[in-house]
């Protein structure tokens, strides 16, 4: 997030304004000095006046250089770019060099324009230089412009810019010496531009290049001073201060050995001290920057570690200031709450009170609440999600709570699991009650059946044929109720984990007997196509009866308008059943079928396609678990409006071998 206190860097146009401002300041200083000379310096001797003019030139040059340097550094966004460590925008060395080169090229254009203006004013307006130096000065300024174009092309169309900065600096020193030679030599106060080059070199280059450029600047200054002092090359007088005149001959300071030695000695000392101090300062800055980079790397690593840990645990994190405004959130929180704080989420505690940042800060204690949000997805199974949010205060070094941290976890599955456990408990209670009811019904029904049979056997002669027929109906109905009650008792009682050799047809017939009446009322035809004799399997009859009971009940629910329920044996290997290692049972209905997109979830616990209150979602899950415990497999195949097939494979007991004839 942006720091609201940060300032926008000034544009390149602001740099131009800064240089123009510095130029205006220099003009004003010159004007002020001229006024002071006319008012208070009329009676000074020539020697004193000469020294005063030298001091004036040096002072104005230092002021101008300092002002330009300060304004440029303050205005430019290329020389000292702002860094945002938190956004991983730390500049690498290549980008930094590119920034320096671009800045150098831009500043050189300013130097070309400024030099042209100064030369025009000095020669054409103030007549401080002779007209014959106009051409060489313009050529030198033109050379600087051409070099700048070459630098721009090299920077633009090549990737190897490693030596471009030193090349620019060395070339600029040579051009500077040429300009100084034709504008007063070492008498020109702008010799301090050597110092600016050294400072810039210390900032943008390493120690090796800094001292090399310092040595070059010293060498060029010595060459200029000695060459003009010995009159190997001509000296062009800069008439900004008076010169001695003996017998019609100008005595230039540039020809005085004492002045040359003192000036050059002073400048060399300043150059070396500047190089030493700037290198020491920059080494310290670079060391601190390196330490800061290491610290930033460690901080980023720790932050990434925390983010990964939170993502791994599927936890959302939000940090808020004391006004409840979130200033840092992780991706999980944003994906859930779109960067909202708890104040806008309406997080509720169990007591019904709302959790807020201000209350958490005032109490100094953690608060736990829940919030329910609607999903934006199209999945109808997950319309809402429930989140538990823990909000705790963060304390500053003085022990004052000034921020809060909120951790959010998705507890939708936990809530659903709790509800499903409650439902499962209710179903278990209902099953136990059904067993007790069946037990209570079984005794009187058995007595009723026995009494009817006793009447038929002992008093058949005393009753009419009609009464006898009705007693037979009562006996049959009582037997039917007794069978159902016995089936319920067998289904509801806790099964033994023991496995015995059984005929799979027995639990299937028992399960069918329990649903025959319901199937008949619904218009469903049951077809039991199991053969009379089947290979025995090693299994638990009660558990297998539960499996087939669940399958049959699902089939009945899928055929509310009638249909066919078929139970048969398949031969998966297309050979005799006795030769197969598995006994394959198929339960097939002609019901509505199951959509293909949810068939993969059909065996998940508590997953159901039935209406609320008509299914628990446990039946097929229990069937799958029982069949796996028998070392078998269960598969489901379904087509909409065509029905469903459930294929169960159970291993045949190795202890029983049944021989079948080939007939």
N, C-alpha and C positions, 0 to 999 in steps of 0.2 A: 504494500500500500504506500501511497505517496506521503512524504513528510510535508505537512502543510506549511512548515516554517522555511522550507528550502526556497531559494531565489532562482529565477530563471537566468541562465547565463546571457550576457549581452551579445547582441548580434555583431557581425563584422562591420556593419555601418557604424556601430558605436565605437569601434576601434578607430575608424577614420575620424570621428568626432573627437576622440581622445587626443589623437596626434595633432589635429587642428587646434585644439585647446592649448596643448603644450606650445605650439608655434606662436599662438597669440600671447601666451605668458612670456615667452622669450622676447618678442617684440616690445611688450610693455616694460620688461626689465631694461632693455637697451634704451628705450625712450626715457625711463626714469633716470638712468645713469647720465644720459646726455643733459637732462635738466639739471642734475646735481653738479655736473661739470661746469655748466654755464654759471651757476649760482655760487658755488663754493670752491672751485678748483682753478680759478683764473690765475692765481698768484703762485701756484705750485711750480717747482722746477721741472725740467724735462725728464730728469732721471726718476724723480718721484712719480711724475705723471705716467711714465712708461711702466713702472711697477704697478701703479693703480690700474692701468688698462689691462695688464696681464691678469691681475687678480679678478678684474671684471669678467674677462673672457672665461677664466677657469670657473668662477662662481656661477655664471649664467649657464655654462656647459653642464656643470654638475646638477644644477636645478632642472635644466631641460631634460637631461638624461634620466634623472630620478623620477621626474613627473611622467615622462613618456613610459618608462618601465613600469611604474606603479599603475598607471591607467591601462596599459596594455594587458598586464597580468590580471588586473581586475576585470577587464572587459572581455578578454578572449575566452572562449570555451574550448579551444583546441590545445592551448599550451598546458593548462592544468585542468583536465576534464574531471567532472564530478563522478564519483564512484558509488555504485549502489551494491554493496556486498550481499545484501539479503536476496537480491534478484539474480545472483550469479553473473553479474555484468562486469566482473573484474577484468580490466583491459590486459591483454597479453602484450608481450614486447613488440610483436609485429604491428599491432594496431597503434601502439604508442609511437613507434617510429613513423608510421604513416601520418599520425596527427602532427608530429613535430615538423615533418617535411612540408605538409600542407600549410601549416602555420608560417614556416620560414618563407615559402613561396609568396604567400599573401603579404607578409611584412616587407618582403623585398620590393614588391610593387609599390608599397607605401614609401619605401626608401627612395625608389626611382623618382616618384612624383615629388617628394619633399626635396630631394637633391636638385631636381630641375628648377623648382621654385626658388630655392635658396641661391643657386648660381645665377638665376635671372635677376634676382633682387640685388645681390652683391655686385654684379658686373654692370647691369643696365640702369639700376636705380641709384645705388649708393656709390658706385665707382670705387669700391674697395679693392678690386682686382683689375689688372690691365685687360684690355679687350683681346689681346693675343691668346689668353688662356681659355677663351670661350670655346673654341673648337676642340681642344684636347679634353676639356671637362665634359662637353656634350658627348664626345666619343666614349669617354669612360662611363658616363651614365648609360649610353646606348649599349655598351658592352655588358653592363650589369643587367639591363633588360633582356638582352639576347641570352645571356647565361640563365636567366630566370625561365625563359621559354624552354631552353634545353632541359633544365631541371624538371619543369612541368611534364615535358614529353617523356623523360626517363621514368618519372614517377607514375605517369598514367599508363604507359604501355609496357613496362617491365615489372617483374616481381622482385628483382634483386635490388633492394634499396638500402642494403646494409652500409655501403660506403658513401651514400649520397649526402648524408648530413655532414660528415667531415669534409667532403669535397666542397660543399657549399661554403663552409666556414673558411677554409683555406683560400678559395677563390675570392670570397668577399674581402679578406684581409689584403690581398693583392690589389683589388680595385680600390679599396680604401686608401692604400698608400699612394696610388696614382692620383686620386682626388685630392689628398692632402698636399701632395707635391705641387699641384697647380693652383692651390688655394692658400698658400702661406707656409707650407712645410710644418715644422714642429712648432712654429708660432701660432698655428691655428688651434684654438681651444678644442676643436672637434677631434683632436688626437685621443681624447678620452673615449672615442668610439672603440679603440682597441680594448679598453677595459670592459665595455659592454659585450664585445665578442667573447672575451674570456669568461664573463659571467654566464652568458648563454651556453657556451661550450661546457661549463661545469654543470649546468642544469641538465642538458640533453645528452651529453656524452660521458664516457667513463673517464677515470683518472688518467689513463694513458694518453688518450686523445686530448684531454684538458692541458696537460703539461706540454704536449707537442704543439698545440695551438698557442700556448703561452710563449714557448720558445720561438715559434714563427713570428708572433707579434713583436717580441723583443728584437729579433733579427731584422725584421722589416723597419722597425723604428730606428735601430742603430744605422742601418743602411741609409735611411732618409736623412738622419741627422748628420752623419759623417759625409755623405755625398754632397749635401748642400753646404755644410760647414767648410769643406775643402774646395768648394766651387767646381766639383766634378760635374755636377748638374746645376742648372740655374735655380736661383731662389726667386719666387714670385711673391712680392710683398703684399701682405694682407693689411690694408690701411684702416684697421679698426682701432689702432692706437698709434701714437706718434713715434718716430724713429729719430735717432741722433743724426745730425747733418754736419759733417765736418768737411769744409772746403768743397762744398757742392756734392759731396758723396754721402749717400745714405749708409749709416752703420746699422746693419740688421742684427737683431739678437741671434738669429740663426747662424751668424758668422762669428759669434763670440764664443771662444772655447769654454770659458767659465759657465756661460749660460747653457751651452750644449751639454757639458758634463753634468751640471747640476740638474737640468731638466731630464736628461736621459736617465741619470741615476735615480731621480725621484720616480720616474715612470716605471723603470725596471723594478724598483722596490715595490711600488704599488701593484704592478702586474703579478709579481711573485707572491706577495702577501695575499692578494685577491685569489690567486689560483690555489694557494694553500688553504685559505679559509673556506672558499667555496667548495673545494674538494672534501675538506673535513666535514663541512655541514652536509653536503650531498651524500657522503658515505654514511653519515649518521641517519639521514632521512631514508636512504635506501635500505639500511639495516632495519630501521623501525618499520619501513614498509614491508620488508620481508617477514619481520615478526608479525606484523598485522595480517599479512597474507596467510601465514601459518595458523595464526589464531582464527582467521576467517575460515580456513579449510577445516580446522578441527570443529569449529562451531557448525559449519555446514554438514560435516559428517555426523555430528551428534544430532542435528536437526533431522537429517535424512534417516538416521537410525530410529529416532522417535517416531517419525512418520511411518516408516516401514513396520515398526512394532505395532503401532495403532492400526495400520491397514491389515496386518496379519491377524490381529484380534478383532477386526471389524468394529473399530471404535472411532467415533467422531470426537474431535477436539475443537473447542472454541475458547479463545481468550478475550475477555472484555475489560474495558477500562471502567473507572468508577462511575461513569455515566451510562453504562450499559451498552456501549458501542463496541462491536467486535472488531478487533484489529489484527487478529490472526486466527485462521481456521484451516483445518486440513481438508483434503479432497473428499473424504467420506462425509464429513459434516456438511460440506457444500452440496454434495449430491443428495443428501437427505433433506436439508433445511434451507438451501440456497443462501447461505451466509447470513441467516437471521440469528439474532441473539435469543436467549431464553425469555427475555421480556416480551418478545413478539410471538413466541411459540405457545403461550398459554400452558405452561408445564404445571401440572396439578400434583399436590401431595395426597396421601391417603385421606387426610382430613378434609380435602376439598379446597385447601388454600392454594393460591398461585405462588410458584417459586419465582423470585425476581432477584436481579443483581443487587439492588439497594438493600433488600432484606438480608441477603447473604452477607453483605459487607457490614451491616449494622450488627448482626448477631455474631459474626465471626465464626460461624459454624457451617458445616456442610449441609446441604439440603438435597433430598432425593425426591424426584417426582416422575410422572409419566405423561406422555403426550401421544395422542392417536392422530395419525395423518392419513389422508387418502392418497393412494398411489395414482400416478398419472398413466400407468400402463393399461393395456387392454385385457390383461388376464383377470377374468371374473373371479378366480379362486382367491386372489389376493387384492381385494379392493382397499383394505386399510392395513396399516402397519402400526405397531405399538413400540414406543421407544422409552427406555428408562434413562433419565438424565440426572447425573450427580453434579451438583454445582458447589464449589468450595472456594473460600477466599484465599487470595495470595497476599502475603505480607511483605512490606518493604523492610529495609535495614533497621528502621526505627520501631518495627513491630506493628505498623499501622496497615490495615487492610485497604489496599488501593486498587486491586484488580480481582477478577474471578476467573476460574477455569471450570469449564463444563465438559464432562465426558458423557457421551451418548452411546448406548448399545441397543441393538434391535432385539427385543424380547418377544416378538410376535410368535415365534415357534414355541417359546417357553409357555406363553399364555395358552396357546392351542393345546400343548401337551398337558397342561394342568386341567383344562376343560375336558380333554379326552380321557384323562385318568378318572375324573369325576364320573363321566359317562360310563366308563368301563366298570367302575365300582357299582354304579346303579344297575348295570346289566347283570353283574355277578349276583347282586342282591335279588334281582328279579328271577334269575335262574334258580337260585337257592329256594326262593318262595315257590316257583313253579314245581320244583321237586317235592316240596312239602305238600303242596296242594294235590299233586298227583298221588302221593302216598295216602293222603286223607281220602281221596276219591276212590282209590283202588280197593280199600277194605269194604266199604258198603256195597260197591258194585259187585265185588266177588260174592258177598252174602246174597245180594239180590239174584245173581245168576244161579247160585246153588239152590235157593228157595224155589225158583222157577223150575229148575230141573227136578227137584223133589216133588213138586206138585204134579208135574207131567208124568213122573214115574209111578207115584203112589195113588193119585186120584184122577187119572185120565178117564176112568170109566164114569166118574161122577160129573164130569163137565162136558159141556157141549163141544161140538167140533169147532165152533167159532172161538170159544174161549181158549181151546187148545192152540189154535193158530196164533192168537194174540200172545199167549204165553211163550210160544216159540220165538215170535218177533222180539218180545222183551228179553228173552235169553240171548238172542243174537246181538241185540243192541248193547246189553250189559257186557257181553264178551268183547264187543268192539271197543267200548269205553275202557275196559280192563286192559286191552292190548295197547291202547293209546297211553293210558296211565303208566303201564309198564315201560313203554318206549320212552316216555318222558323221564321216568326214574333212571333208566339206563343212560339216557343222554345227559342228564344233569349231574349224576354222581361223579365224584372225582375218579378219574381213570388211573389204573395202575400202570406204572412205567414198564411193566413186564411185557415181553414179546413172546407170543406163542404161535404155533403153526395154525393158521385159520384159513377158511374158505372166504375169499373176498365177497362172495355173493351174499353171505349172511348179513354183514353190516349194511350192504346196499339194500337188501330186502327190508330190513328193519327201518331204514330211513325212508324207503318208499311207502311203507305202511303208515308212517306218520303224516305223510303229505297227500295220500290218495284222496281223502275226502275233500281237502281244499282244492286239489287239482280237478276233481269231478265237478265241483260247483263252478269253477272258472272255465269249464269247457276244454280242459287240457287232457289230451290222451297220453297215458303213460305206456311206453313200450319197453318192457324188460327183455332184452335179447341176450341175456347171459345164458351160456350153456349150463346143462345140469351139473357137469363136473368140470372143475377148474383146478389148475395146479395151486397148491397151497403156498401161501406166503408167510413170512415171519413178521407178525405185526400185532398191533393192539386193536382189538375189535371196537372198543368204545371210541378211541380216537378216530379210527377210519369211518365209523358211523357218523361222527361229528363232521368229518370232511364232506361226505356225500350229502348229509342233511343240508349243510350250507350251500352246496352246489345246486341241490334241488330247489331250495327256497329262492335262490337267485333266479333260477329258470322260471319259476312260477311268477315272480315279480316282473320278469321281462315279457310275459305273455298275458296281459290283463284281458285280452279279448279272445283267449283260447289259442291252442296250438298243439304241438307234439313235443313230448319229452322222451328221448330215446337213450337207453343205457345199453352199451354193447362192449364186446371185446374185440380189439384190433390185433392183427398180426403184423407188427412193424417190419419184420424181416421177410414177409411173404412166404413163410414156411409154417410147419406145424407149431402149435403153441408149446408143445412139450419140448421142442428143440430150441426155443427162445430162452434167453436169460432173464427177460422181463415179461411181466404180465401187463398188457396195455388196456386200460379201461377208458372208454369214451363216453362223455355225457354231452348230449347234443340237444339243443332246443331250436325252435323256430321263432324266437322272439325278436325284439327290436334291435338287438345288437349293441355294440359298444363303439363309440367313435375311435378312429385310428389314433388320433393325437393323444388320447389318454390311456391307451392300452398298456403303455410301458409303466404306468403308475398303478395299475389295477391291483397289484399285490402289496402296495404300500399300506402300512397300518393307518387306520382311520380315514383312508381315502374312499369316498363313496360318490356315486352319481345319483343316488336316490334323494328324494325330498327330505327336508328336515323332519326328524321324528320317525322316518321309515327305514333308516339304516344307520349302522354304527361305523361301517368301514373296517370292521375287524374280521369279517367272515373269511374272505379270500386270503387275508394275511395269515390267519390261523391255519387255514388249509395248507398254504405253502409251507409253513413251519412244520406241521405234522408230517407232510409228505417227505420233506427233507430229512426229518428225524428217522424216517423209514428207509433212508438211502434211495429215495425215488425222485422223480421229477414231475412237475405239473406245468402245463403250458396252456395258453388260452389263444384261440383264434376266433375273430368275430368280424362280421360284415353288417353294416347298417341295413335294417329291414330284412335281413336274411337269416339272422340267428347267430348263435355262439356255440363253439365246440371247445370243451375242456378235455385235454388228454393227460391221463395220469399213468405213469409207468412205475411199477413196483417190482423189486427183484423177487424172483421165484425162489422158494426155499430149496436148498441143495439136498435136504434130507428126504424129499418126496420125489419120486419119479413116476410119472404116469405114462403108460404106453398107449398110443393111439394107433388104430389100424389105418391102412391107406384107403379104406373104403370111404 
